[in-house]
Amino acid sequence: MRIEICPAKNGQFFWRIVGDNNKTFATSETYKRKAGCRKAVSDFLHHVFYGEVPIKDLTEDAKPAKRG
């Protein structure tokens, strides 16, 4: 797995998480400056590694979808 900082079509920057199979499974918003993008990556990793990212399971109280 790796994190890539990429140029956006609008001249800004974004980051994405890419798996070992080279498929993207998460993409950030865009940032005007590369430094802002790098800081966002750093902040994200800090929260993940220090357990500050809560996981909210939205399926616990969900009602089954109606079919047909």
TORVO-759641 format. One record per residue (C-alpha): residue number from 1; residue in one letter; x, z, y negated. Coordinates in Angstrom, 3 decimals. Example, Ala and Ser with C-alpha at 12.3 -4.5 7.8 and 13.67 -1.06 7.14 Angstrom:
residues 2
R bafi tilum        u        w        v
R    1     A   12.300    7.800    4.500
R    2     S   13.670    7.140    1.060
end
This chain:
residues 68
R bafi tilum        u        w        v
R    1     M    0.000    0.000    0.000
R    2     R    1.165   -0.685   -3.514
R    3     I   -0.032   -0.639   -7.106
R    4     E    0.444   -3.782   -9.178
R    5     I    0.264   -4.171  -12.942
R    6     C   -1.132   -7.616  -13.742
R    7     P   -1.832   -9.759  -16.791
R    8     A   -5.511  -10.339  -17.505
R    9     K   -6.848  -13.693  -18.708
R   10     N   -7.597  -12.194  -22.132
R   11     G   -3.949  -11.231  -22.709
R   12     Q   -4.479   -7.609  -21.743
R   13     F   -3.296   -5.785  -18.610
R   14     F   -4.916   -4.180  -15.578
R   15     W   -3.734   -2.485  -12.401
R   16     R   -4.887   -2.858   -8.861
R   17     I   -4.290   -1.183   -5.534
R   18     V   -3.299   -3.627   -2.810
R   19     G   -3.258   -2.771    0.880
R   20     D   -0.596   -3.640    3.423
R   21     N   -2.791   -6.601    4.394
R   22     N   -2.447   -7.922    0.788
R   23     K   -6.143   -7.385    0.054
R   24     T   -7.136   -5.765   -3.228
R   25     F   -9.395   -2.778   -2.753
R   26     A   -9.429   -1.245   -6.246
R   27     T   -9.068   -2.716   -9.730
R   28     S   -8.874   -0.939  -13.069
R   29     E  -10.378   -1.731  -16.416
R   30     T   -8.212   -3.723  -18.845
R   31     Y   -5.768   -2.230  -21.331
R   32     K   -4.541   -3.772  -24.571
R   33     R   -0.953   -2.675  -24.013
R   34     K    1.155   -2.579  -20.870
R   35     A    2.224    0.968  -21.777
R   36     G   -1.436    2.062  -21.711
R   37     C   -1.856    0.434  -18.316
R   38     R    1.227    2.212  -16.957
R   39     K   -0.044    5.542  -18.295
R   40     A   -3.398    4.977  -16.604
R   41     V   -1.609    4.379  -13.277
R   42     S    0.431    7.541  -13.764
R   43     D   -2.659    9.590  -14.649
R   44     F   -4.558    8.218  -11.660
R   45     L   -1.747    9.073   -9.247
R   46     H   -1.399   12.553  -10.734
R   47     H   -5.088   13.282  -10.174
R   48     V   -5.036   11.916   -6.635
R   49     F   -1.901   13.773   -5.535
R   50     Y   -2.946   17.078   -7.091
R   51     G   -6.466   16.968   -5.670
R   52     E   -8.226   16.732   -9.001
R   53     V  -10.471   13.867   -7.961
R   54     P  -13.792   15.138   -6.617
R   55     I  -15.529   13.108   -3.943
R   56     K  -19.266   12.931   -4.456
R   57     D  -21.124   11.744   -1.380
R   58     L  -24.153    9.885   -2.709
R   59     T  -25.471    9.309    0.799
R   60     E  -26.324   12.962    1.517
R   61     D  -29.636   12.977   -0.315
R   62     A  -30.254    9.241   -0.263
R   63     K  -33.465    7.886    1.144
R   64     P  -33.196    4.950    3.546
R   65     A  -33.749    1.574    1.911
R   66     K  -37.137   -0.016    2.543
R   67     R  -37.041   -3.110    4.676
R   68     G  -39.067   -6.235    4.423
end
